[in-house]
């Protein structure tokens, strides 16, 4: 695998598994934080709709799937920002 410093912004040379990291810009850090904060807000709303706390673990199957999909959406959005 080609090696390059983490400060080098050669995204296309890094593979999908991201064995090397790069330094994120301030804007990218802010975008990542915003995505994660929005995801948490959405998860909190799902808990409110279900009448459950995050620790109760008694939400419906539908809400459990919704929460999983929110987590997945956040993961993919962060992966895009940090790629």
ROSE-889595 format. One line per 3 residues: number of its first residue (from 1); for each residue x, y, z of N, C-alpha, C, O. Coordinates in Angstrom, 1 decimal. Example, Ala and Ser with C-alpha at 12.3 -4.5 7.8 and 13.67 -1.06 7.14 Angstrom:
1) 13.2 -5.7 7.8 12.3 -4.5 7.8 13.2 -3.3 7.8 14.2 -3.3 8.5 | 12.8 -2.2 7.1 13.7 -1.1 7.1 12.9 0.0 7.9 13.4 1.1 8.0;
//
This chain:
1) 0.8 -1.2 0.0 0.0 0.0 0.0 0.9 1.2 0.0 1.9 1.3 0.7 | 0.5 2.2 -0.7 1.2 3.5 -0.8 1.1 4.2 0.5 0.0 4.3 1.1 | 2.2 4.7 1.0 2.2 5.5 2.3 2.3 7.0 2.0 3.0 7.4 1.1;
4) 1.5 7.8 2.7 1.6 9.2 2.6 1.3 9.8 3.9 0.5 9.2 4.7 | 1.8 11.0 4.3 1.6 11.6 5.6 0.1 11.9 5.8 -0.7 12.2 4.8 | -0.3 11.8 7.1 -1.7 12.1 7.4 -2.1 13.5 7.1 -3.3 13.9 7.0;
7) -1.2 14.4 6.9 -1.5 15.8 6.6 -1.6 16.0 5.1 -2.0 17.1 4.6 | -1.4 15.0 4.3 -1.5 15.1 2.8 -2.9 14.8 2.4 -3.5 13.7 2.8 | -3.5 15.6 1.6 -4.9 15.4 1.3 -5.1 14.7 0.0 -5.7 15.2 -1.0;
10) -4.5 13.5 -0.1 -4.6 12.7 -1.3 -5.6 11.5 -1.0 -5.3 10.4 -0.9 | -6.9 11.9 -1.0 -7.9 11.0 -0.6 -8.0 9.8 -1.5 -8.3 8.7 -1.0 | -7.8 10.0 -2.8 -8.0 8.9 -3.7 -7.0 7.8 -3.5 -7.2 6.7 -4.0;
13) -5.8 8.1 -2.9 -4.8 7.1 -2.6 -5.1 6.2 -1.4 -4.6 5.1 -1.3 | -6.0 6.7 -0.5 -6.3 5.9 0.7 -7.4 4.9 0.3 -8.2 5.2 -0.5 | -7.3 3.7 0.9 -8.3 2.7 0.6 -9.5 2.8 1.4 -9.6 3.7 2.3;
16) -10.5 2.0 1.1 -11.8 2.1 1.8 -11.7 1.9 3.3 -12.5 2.4 4.0 | -10.8 1.1 3.7 -10.6 0.7 5.1 -9.9 1.8 5.9 -9.8 1.7 7.1 | -9.4 2.8 5.2 -8.7 3.9 5.8 -7.6 3.5 6.8 -7.7 3.9 8.0;
19) -6.7 2.9 6.3 -5.5 2.5 7.1 -4.6 3.7 7.4 -3.9 3.7 8.4 | -4.8 4.7 6.7 -4.1 6.0 6.9 -5.1 7.1 7.1 -6.2 7.0 6.5 | -4.8 8.0 8.0 -5.7 9.1 8.3 -5.2 10.4 7.8 -4.0 10.5 7.5;
22) -6.0 11.3 7.6 -5.6 12.6 7.2 -6.1 13.7 8.2 -7.1 13.4 8.9 | -5.5 14.8 8.2 -5.9 15.9 9.1 -7.2 16.5 8.5 -7.2 16.9 7.4 | -8.2 16.6 9.4 -9.4 17.3 8.9 -9.3 18.8 9.1 -8.7 19.3 10.0;
25) -9.9 19.5 8.1 -9.9 21.0 8.2 -10.9 21.4 9.3 -11.7 20.6 9.8 | -10.9 22.6 9.7 -11.9 23.1 10.7 -13.3 23.0 10.2 -14.2 22.6 11.0 | -13.5 23.2 8.9 -14.8 23.1 8.3 -15.3 21.7 8.4 -16.5 21.4 8.7;
28) -14.4 20.7 8.0 -14.8 19.3 8.1 -15.1 18.8 9.5 -16.0 18.1 9.7 | -14.3 19.3 10.5 -14.6 19.0 11.9 -16.0 19.5 12.3 -16.8 18.8 12.9 | -16.3 20.7 11.8 -17.6 21.3 12.2 -18.7 20.6 11.5 -19.8 20.3 12.1;
31) -18.5 20.1 10.2 -19.5 19.4 9.5 -19.8 18.0 10.2 -20.9 17.6 10.4 | -18.7 17.4 10.6 -18.8 16.1 11.3 -19.6 16.3 12.6 -20.4 15.4 12.9 | -19.2 17.3 13.4 -19.9 17.5 14.6 -21.4 17.8 14.4 -22.3 17.4 15.2;
34) -21.7 18.6 13.3 -23.1 18.9 13.0 -23.9 17.7 12.7 -25.1 17.5 13.1 | -23.3 16.8 11.9 -24.0 15.5 11.5 -24.3 14.7 12.7 -25.4 14.2 12.9 | -23.3 14.6 13.6 -23.5 13.8 14.8 -24.5 14.4 15.7 -25.3 13.7 16.3;
37) -24.5 15.7 15.9 -25.4 16.4 16.7 -26.8 16.2 16.2 -27.8 16.0 17.0 | -27.0 16.3 14.9 -28.3 16.2 14.3 -28.8 14.7 14.4 -30.0 14.5 14.7 | -27.9 13.8 14.3 -28.3 12.4 14.5 -28.7 12.1 15.9 -29.7 11.4 16.1;
40) -28.0 12.7 16.9 -28.4 12.5 18.3 -29.8 13.2 18.6 -30.6 12.6 19.3 | -30.0 14.4 18.0 -31.3 15.0 18.1 -32.4 14.1 17.6 -33.5 14.0 18.2 | -32.2 13.5 16.4 -33.2 12.6 15.8 -33.4 11.4 16.7 -34.5 11.0 16.9;
43) -32.3 10.8 17.3 -32.4 9.7 18.1 -33.2 10.0 19.4 -34.1 9.2 19.9 | -33.0 11.2 19.9 -33.8 11.7 21.1 -35.2 11.8 20.8 -36.1 11.5 21.6 | -35.6 12.3 19.6 -37.0 12.4 19.2 -37.6 11.0 19.1 -38.7 10.8 19.5;
46) -36.9 10.0 18.6 -37.4 8.7 18.5 -37.7 8.1 19.9 -38.7 7.5 20.1 | -36.8 8.4 20.8 -37.0 8.0 22.2 -38.3 8.6 22.8 -39.1 8.0 23.5 | -38.5 9.9 22.4 -39.6 10.7 22.9 -40.9 10.1 22.3 -41.9 9.9 23.0;
49) -40.9 9.8 21.0 -42.1 9.2 20.3 -42.4 7.9 20.9 -43.6 7.6 21.1 | -41.4 7.1 21.2 -41.6 5.8 21.8 -42.0 5.8 23.3 -42.3 4.7 23.8 | -41.8 6.9 23.9 -42.1 7.0 25.3 -41.0 6.2 26.1 -41.3 5.7 27.2;
52) -39.8 6.1 25.6 -38.8 5.3 26.2 -37.6 6.2 26.4 -37.3 7.1 25.7 | -36.8 5.8 27.4 -35.5 6.4 27.5 -34.5 5.6 26.7 -34.8 4.4 26.4 | -33.3 6.1 26.4 -32.3 5.3 25.7 -31.9 4.0 26.4 -31.5 3.1 25.8;
55) -32.1 4.0 27.7 -31.7 2.8 28.5 -32.9 1.8 28.7 -32.6 0.7 29.2 | -34.1 2.2 28.4 -35.2 1.4 28.6 -35.2 0.1 27.8 -35.6 -0.9 28.2 | -34.8 0.3 26.5 -34.7 -0.9 25.6 -36.0 -1.6 25.4 -36.0 -2.8 25.2;
58) -37.1 -0.8 25.5 -38.4 -1.5 25.2 -39.2 -0.8 24.1 -40.4 -0.9 24.1 | -38.5 -0.2 23.2 -39.2 0.5 22.1 -39.7 -0.6 21.1 -39.3 -1.8 21.2 | -40.6 -0.2 20.2 -41.1 -1.2 19.3 -40.0 -1.6 18.3 -39.0 -0.9 18.2;
61) -40.3 -2.6 17.5 -39.4 -3.1 16.5 -39.2 -2.0 15.4 -38.1 -1.7 14.9 | -40.3 -1.3 15.1 -40.2 -0.2 14.1 -39.3 0.9 14.5 -38.5 1.4 13.8 | -39.4 1.3 15.8 -38.5 2.4 16.3 -37.1 1.9 16.4 -36.1 2.7 16.2;
64) -36.9 0.6 16.7 -35.5 0.1 16.8 -34.9 0.1 15.4 -33.7 0.5 15.3 | -35.6 -0.2 14.4 -35.1 -0.2 13.0 -34.8 1.3 12.7 -33.8 1.6 12.1 | -35.7 2.2 13.0 -35.5 3.6 12.7 -34.2 4.1 13.4 -33.4 4.8 12.7;
67) -34.0 3.7 14.6 -32.8 4.1 15.3 -31.5 3.6 14.6 -30.5 4.2 14.5 | -31.6 2.3 14.2 -30.5 1.7 13.5 -30.2 2.4 12.2 -29.0 2.7 11.9 | -31.2 2.8 11.5 -31.0 3.5 10.2 -30.5 4.9 10.5 -29.7 5.4 9.6;
70) -30.9 5.6 11.5 -30.3 6.9 11.9 -28.8 6.8 12.1 -28.0 7.5 11.6 | -28.5 5.8 12.9 -27.0 5.5 13.2 -26.2 5.2 12.0 -25.1 5.7 11.8 | -26.8 4.5 11.1 -26.2 4.2 9.8 -26.0 5.4 8.9 -25.0 5.6 8.3;
73) -27.0 6.2 8.9 -27.0 7.5 8.1 -25.9 8.4 8.6 -25.1 9.0 7.8 | -25.8 8.5 10.0 -24.7 9.3 10.5 -23.3 8.7 10.2 -22.4 9.5 9.8 | -23.2 7.4 10.3 -21.9 6.8 9.9 -21.5 7.1 8.5 -20.4 7.5 8.3;
76) -22.4 7.0 7.6 -22.1 7.2 6.2 -21.8 8.7 5.9 -20.9 9.0 5.1 | -22.5 9.5 6.5 -22.3 11.0 6.3 -20.9 11.4 6.9 -20.2 12.1 6.2 | -20.6 10.8 8.0 -19.3 11.1 8.6 -18.2 10.5 7.7 -17.1 11.1 7.5;
79) -18.4 9.3 7.2 -17.4 8.7 6.3 -17.2 9.6 5.1 -16.1 9.8 4.7 | -18.3 10.2 4.6 -18.1 11.1 3.4 -17.3 12.3 3.8 -16.3 12.7 3.1 | -17.6 12.9 4.9 -16.9 14.1 5.3 -15.4 13.8 5.6 -14.5 14.6 5.2;
82) -15.1 12.7 6.1 -13.7 12.3 6.5 -12.9 11.6 5.5 -11.7 11.3 5.7 | -13.6 11.3 4.3 -12.9 10.5 3.3 -11.8 11.3 2.6 -11.1 10.8 1.7;
//
